[in-house]
């Protein structure tokens, strides 16, 4: 079984680009609490990368494939 690595165990240098897959699949209309929560969940990871001099590229999608 493959062991998942944590971002804290990956050595990266100043200026490294880090791609973060984020679950920002949120409704445009709806409770603000849900939207805020989804952004706050990723804040710690993004801040960790930025504090170490990395550049963050966030990859996300909006909606479900085929509108289902």
C-alpha positions as CSV (number, residue, x, y, z in Angstrom):
1,X,0.0,0.0,0.0
2,X,1.3,3.4,-0.9
3,X,2.0,5.8,2.0
4,X,0.8,9.3,1.4
5,X,3.3,12.1,2.0
6,X,2.6,15.2,3.9
7,X,3.6,18.7,2.6
8,X,5.7,19.1,5.8
9,X,7.9,16.2,4.8
10,X,8.6,17.5,1.2
11,X,11.8,19.6,0.9
12,X,11.3,22.5,-1.4
13,X,13.5,25.5,-2.1
14,X,12.7,29.2,-2.3
15,X,10.7,29.9,-5.4
16,X,9.4,26.4,-5.9
17,X,6.0,26.2,-7.6
18,X,3.5,24.0,-5.7
19,X,0.2,22.9,-7.3
20,X,-2.6,22.5,-4.7
21,X,-5.7,20.6,-5.7
22,X,-8.5,22.3,-3.8
23,X,-12.1,21.3,-3.3
24,X,-13.8,24.6,-4.1
25,X,-16.8,23.0,-5.7
26,X,-19.2,25.4,-3.9
27,X,-22.6,26.8,-4.9
28,X,-22.5,30.5,-6.0
29,X,-25.7,31.0,-4.1
30,X,-26.2,29.5,-0.7
31,X,-24.9,29.8,2.9
32,X,-21.8,31.9,3.3
33,X,-20.7,29.5,6.1
34,X,-20.1,26.6,3.6
35,X,-18.2,28.8,1.2
36,X,-16.0,30.2,4.0
37,X,-15.3,26.8,5.4
38,X,-14.1,25.4,2.1
39,X,-11.6,28.2,1.8
40,X,-10.5,28.1,5.4
41,X,-9.7,24.3,5.2
42,X,-7.0,25.0,2.6
43,X,-5.7,28.2,4.2
44,X,-3.1,26.4,6.5
45,X,-1.6,24.5,3.5
46,X,-1.4,27.6,1.3
47,X,0.1,29.7,4.1
48,X,2.7,26.9,4.8
49,X,3.9,27.1,1.2
50,X,4.0,30.9,1.1
51,X,5.9,31.1,4.4
52,X,8.6,28.9,2.9
53,X,9.0,31.0,-0.2
54,X,7.0,28.9,-2.5
55,X,4.5,29.9,-5.2
56,X,1.0,28.4,-5.0
57,X,-1.0,27.3,-8.0
58,X,-4.5,26.3,-7.0
59,X,-6.3,23.8,-9.2
60,X,-10.1,23.5,-8.7
61,X,-13.2,23.0,-10.6
62,X,-16.7,24.4,-10.4
63,X,-19.8,22.3,-10.8
64,X,-20.1,18.6,-11.7
65,X,-19.1,17.1,-15.0
66,X,-22.1,17.0,-17.4
67,X,-24.1,19.1,-14.9
68,X,-25.2,16.0,-13.0
